[in-house]
């Protein structure tokens, strides 16, 4: 006859290491279809100790169309378990004709929404950052460089700042103008209903003059000035076929020349998404967030 193996373990009154999900939160009254899914430390909602938690917005890459907030949700859950509130956000899509920089205005509105509702969600309004991948990385770079810039504000939550305390960019277009200019020439000859043509002409407009102006509005590397910026972490695979690694390298060097705390992680042999990710990389990013947020 086998014996019962008894053991004991203490309970968890502080809800340490636990997280919960709140989906489909509309963060814009003007565009109620814009949603965020919040990943929250359970302690933030269940322990009434007055503690406020750091937060960051996560913008999934989508080619400036509709971010799939579920793609990295499982990975972001580990950050909520570590005590961060993570806002997985959507934004308006270029496929619906929403010209640049509409996506950036939306994401900055989401940042202000988090500050507006900071008490409700137990967020520390002074500790909000941003992390994005691909086109979302481009958004993160722009958000870090244009904090409270009136050119990139909507009228919503006017009393709140859209400044971010740290930026994580994974393989985002830093020299967006350089990357997209050649692509537009290739697309110009395609039929109007071609997906890629609709995507990029929806983002940048139909005429060359408008395209040039809108590319400049979403070109991070050209926006760096001698002024205070939050710390930046850039992460990029050196075999990325869509956004060359050299883009992040040039961005990091220019930020550093302007006195900005900048870190660059080169992921050896990595392409765009896929095997780019690893537990070691997530820990590297987590270390940066712990230091800066």
C-alpha positions as CSV (number, residue, x, y, z in Angstrom):
1,X,0.0,0.0,0.0
2,X,1.3,3.4,-1.0
3,X,1.6,6.1,1.6
4,X,0.1,9.6,1.3
5,X,2.8,12.3,0.8
6,X,1.7,15.3,2.9
7,X,3.0,18.8,2.5
8,X,2.0,22.3,3.4
9,X,2.3,25.7,1.7
10,X,1.4,29.2,2.9
11,X,-1.4,31.1,1.3
12,X,-0.8,34.2,-0.8
13,X,-2.7,37.1,0.8
14,X,-0.7,39.6,-1.3
15,X,-1.7,37.9,-4.6
16,X,2.0,37.9,-5.4
17,X,2.9,36.7,-8.9
18,X,-0.8,36.6,-10.1
19,X,-2.3,38.5,-13.0
20,X,-5.7,39.1,-14.6
21,X,-7.1,40.2,-17.9
22,X,-9.6,43.0,-18.7
23,X,-10.4,42.9,-22.4
24,X,-12.2,45.3,-24.8
25,X,-11.8,48.6,-23.0
26,X,-12.7,51.5,-25.2
27,X,-10.1,54.2,-24.6
28,X,-11.4,56.8,-27.0
29,X,-14.9,58.5,-27.0
30,X,-14.4,59.8,-30.5
31,X,-13.4,56.4,-31.9
32,X,-15.1,53.9,-29.5
33,X,-13.9,51.0,-31.7
34,X,-10.4,51.7,-30.4
35,X,-9.8,49.1,-27.7
36,X,-7.2,48.1,-25.2
37,X,-6.9,44.9,-23.2
38,X,-5.4,45.4,-19.8
39,X,-3.2,42.8,-18.1
40,X,-3.1,43.7,-14.4
41,X,-1.3,42.4,-11.3
42,X,-4.1,40.9,-9.2
43,X,-2.7,42.7,-6.2
44,X,-3.5,46.1,-7.9
45,X,-7.2,45.3,-7.8
46,X,-7.5,43.1,-4.7
47,X,-5.1,44.6,-2.1
48,X,-6.3,47.9,-0.8
49,X,-2.9,49.2,0.3
50,X,-2.7,52.4,-1.8
51,X,0.1,51.1,-3.9
52,X,0.4,52.3,-7.5
53,X,2.0,50.1,-10.2
54,X,4.1,51.0,-13.2
55,X,2.5,50.5,-16.6
56,X,3.4,50.3,-20.3
57,X,1.6,50.4,-23.5
58,X,2.3,47.5,-25.9
59,X,1.8,48.1,-29.7
60,X,1.9,45.0,-31.8
61,X,3.3,45.4,-35.3
62,X,0.7,45.4,-38.1
63,X,2.1,47.3,-41.0
64,X,0.2,50.3,-39.6
65,X,-3.1,48.4,-40.0
66,X,-5.0,46.6,-37.2
67,X,-2.7,45.3,-34.4
68,X,-3.5,41.7,-33.2
69,X,-3.4,42.2,-29.5
70,X,-3.5,38.5,-28.9
71,X,-0.2,37.7,-30.6
72,X,2.1,38.5,-27.6
73,X,-0.6,38.5,-24.9
74,X,0.7,35.3,-23.3
75,X,4.3,36.7,-23.2
76,X,3.0,40.0,-21.7
77,X,1.2,38.1,-19.0
78,X,4.6,37.4,-17.4
79,X,5.1,41.2,-17.0
80,X,1.7,41.6,-15.3
81,X,2.8,38.7,-12.9
82,X,5.9,40.8,-12.1
83,X,3.9,43.8,-11.1
84,X,3.4,45.8,-14.3
85,X,0.1,46.9,-15.9
86,X,0.3,46.2,-19.6
87,X,-2.1,47.9,-22.0
88,X,-2.3,46.0,-25.3
89,X,-3.8,48.6,-27.7
90,X,-5.3,48.8,-31.1
91,X,-5.2,51.9,-33.4
92,X,-6.8,53.1,-36.6
93,X,-5.9,51.2,-39.8
94,X,-4.3,52.5,-42.9
95,X,-6.4,50.0,-44.8
96,X,-9.4,52.1,-43.8
97,X,-7.8,55.2,-45.2
98,X,-6.6,56.6,-41.9
99,X,-3.5,58.5,-42.9
100,X,-0.4,58.8,-40.9
101,X,0.1,59.9,-38.2
102,X,-3.4,58.7,-37.1
103,X,-2.0,55.5,-35.5
104,X,0.4,57.6,-33.4
105,X,-2.3,60.0,-32.2
106,X,-4.4,57.0,-31.1
107,X,-1.6,55.4,-29.1
108,X,-0.8,58.7,-27.4
109,X,-4.5,59.1,-26.6
110,X,-4.2,55.6,-24.9
111,X,-1.3,56.9,-22.8
112,X,-3.4,59.8,-21.7
113,X,-6.3,57.5,-21.0
114,X,-4.2,55.5,-18.6
115,X,-3.2,58.6,-16.7
116,X,-6.9,59.8,-16.7
117,X,-7.9,56.4,-15.1
118,X,-4.8,55.9,-13.1
119,X,-6.6,55.8,-9.7
120,X,-9.2,53.3,-11.1
121,X,-6.4,50.9,-12.3
122,X,-4.0,51.7,-9.5
123,X,-1.3,52.9,-12.0
124,X,1.5,55.2,-11.1
125,X,1.0,58.1,-13.6
126,X,4.6,59.0,-13.4
127,X,5.8,55.6,-14.5
128,X,4.2,54.8,-17.9
129,X,6.3,53.5,-20.8
130,X,5.8,52.1,-24.2
131,X,7.0,49.0,-26.1
132,X,6.3,48.1,-29.7
133,X,7.3,45.7,-32.4
134,X,7.8,46.5,-36.2
135,X,5.3,49.3,-37.1
136,X,4.5,49.3,-33.3
137,X,8.2,49.8,-32.7
138,X,8.1,52.8,-35.0
139,X,5.1,54.0,-33.0
140,X,7.1,53.5,-29.7
141,X,10.1,55.5,-31.1
142,X,7.8,58.3,-32.2
143,X,6.0,58.4,-28.8
144,X,9.3,58.7,-27.0
145,X,10.4,61.5,-29.2
146,X,7.2,63.6,-29.3
147,X,6.1,63.7,-25.7
148,X,3.4,66.4,-25.3
149,X,4.1,67.7,-28.8
150,X,0.8,69.6,-29.8
151,X,1.2,68.4,-33.4
152,X,0.5,64.9,-32.2
153,X,-2.4,65.4,-29.7
154,X,-6.1,64.8,-30.0
155,X,-8.6,66.7,-27.9
156,X,-9.2,63.8,-25.6
157,X,-8.0,63.9,-22.0
158,X,-6.5,67.4,-22.5
159,X,-5.3,67.6,-18.9
160,X,-3.1,64.6,-19.2
161,X,0.4,64.2,-20.5
162,X,1.4,61.6,-23.2
163,X,5.0,61.7,-22.2
164,X,6.5,58.2,-21.7
165,X,9.2,57.3,-19.2
166,X,10.9,54.6,-21.3
167,X,10.9,53.2,-24.8
168,X,11.4,49.6,-26.0
169,X,11.5,49.2,-29.8
170,X,11.8,45.8,-31.5
171,X,12.7,45.9,-35.2
172,X,10.7,49.1,-35.8
173,X,11.4,51.3,-38.9
174,X,13.6,54.1,-37.5
175,X,14.4,55.6,-40.9
176,X,10.8,55.2,-42.1
177,X,11.1,57.7,-44.9
178,X,14.2,55.9,-46.3
179,X,12.5,52.5,-46.0
180,X,9.1,53.5,-47.5
181,X,10.2,55.8,-50.3
182,X,11.4,52.9,-52.5
183,X,8.5,50.8,-51.6
184,X,6.0,53.4,-52.8
185,X,7.7,53.5,-56.2
186,X,7.2,49.8,-56.6
187,X,3.5,50.0,-55.5
188,X,2.6,52.9,-57.8
189,X,2.3,50.7,-60.8
190,X,0.0,48.1,-59.1
191,X,-3.8,48.1,-59.3
192,X,-5.7,50.2,-56.8
193,X,-7.2,47.1,-55.1
194,X,-3.8,45.5,-54.5
195,X,-3.4,44.9,-50.7
196,X,0.0,46.4,-50.3
197,X,-0.9,49.4,-52.4
198,X,-4.0,50.0,-50.3
199,X,-2.0,49.6,-47.2
200,X,0.8,52.1,-47.9
201,X,-1.2,54.5,-50.0
202,X,-3.8,54.4,-47.3
203,X,-1.1,55.3,-44.8
204,X,0.7,58.0,-46.8
205,X,-1.8,59.3,-49.4
206,X,-2.0,59.2,-53.1
207,X,0.1,62.1,-54.3
208,X,3.9,62.2,-54.1
209,X,3.7,65.6,-52.2
210,X,1.4,64.2,-49.6
211,X,3.4,61.0,-49.2
212,X,6.6,62.9,-48.6
213,X,4.9,65.1,-46.0
214,X,3.4,62.1,-44.2
215,X,6.6,60.1,-44.3
216,X,8.3,62.9,-42.6
217,X,5.7,63.0,-39.9
218,X,6.4,59.4,-38.9
219,X,10.2,59.3,-39.4
220,X,11.8,58.9,-36.0
221,X,15.5,59.4,-36.9
222,X,14.8,62.8,-38.3
223,X,13.0,64.0,-35.2
224,X,15.9,63.7,-32.7
225,X,16.9,67.1,-31.3
226,X,19.0,68.4,-28.4
227,X,16.4,68.0,-25.7
228,X,15.5,65.6,-22.9
229,X,14.2,62.2,-23.9
230,X,13.4,59.0,-22.0
231,X,15.8,56.1,-22.2
232,X,15.6,53.9,-25.3
233,X,16.2,50.1,-25.8
234,X,16.4,49.0,-29.4
235,X,16.3,45.3,-30.2
236,X,16.8,44.0,-33.8
237,X,17.6,40.8,-35.6
238,X,20.6,41.1,-37.9
239,X,18.9,39.0,-40.7
240,X,15.7,41.0,-40.8
241,X,14.5,41.0,-44.4
242,X,11.8,43.6,-43.9
243,X,13.4,46.3,-41.7
244,X,17.3,46.2,-42.0
245,X,19.2,45.9,-38.7
246,X,21.2,49.0,-39.9
247,X,18.1,51.1,-39.2
248,X,18.3,50.4,-35.4
249,X,22.1,50.8,-35.4
250,X,21.8,54.3,-37.0
251,X,19.0,55.3,-34.7
252,X,20.9,54.2,-31.6
253,X,24.1,56.0,-32.6
254,X,22.2,59.3,-33.3
255,X,20.3,59.1,-30.0
256,X,23.6,58.6,-28.2
257,X,25.2,61.6,-30.0
258,X,22.4,63.7,-28.6
259,X,23.1,62.5,-25.1
260,X,20.2,60.0,-24.8
261,X,20.6,56.9,-22.7
262,X,20.5,54.2,-25.4
263,X,20.9,50.4,-25.5
264,X,21.0,48.3,-28.6
265,X,20.6,44.5,-28.6
266,X,21.6,42.6,-31.8
267,X,19.8,39.3,-32.0
268,X,22.1,37.1,-34.0
269,X,20.6,35.3,-37.0
270,X,17.1,36.5,-36.2
271,X,14.6,37.6,-38.8
272,X,11.3,39.5,-38.3
273,X,9.3,38.0,-35.4
274,X,9.5,34.2,-35.1
275,X,12.8,33.0,-33.8
276,X,13.7,36.6,-32.8
277,X,12.1,35.9,-29.5
278,X,13.6,33.9,-26.6
279,X,13.4,33.7,-22.8
280,X,16.8,35.3,-22.7
281,X,15.6,38.2,-24.8
282,X,12.5,38.7,-22.7
283,X,14.7,38.8,-19.6
284,X,17.0,41.4,-21.2
285,X,14.0,43.6,-21.9
286,X,12.6,43.0,-18.4
287,X,15.9,44.1,-17.0
288,X,15.8,47.4,-19.0
289,X,12.2,48.0,-17.8
290,X,13.1,47.4,-14.2
291,X,15.9,49.9,-14.5
292,X,14.0,52.7,-16.3
293,X,10.4,52.4,-15.2
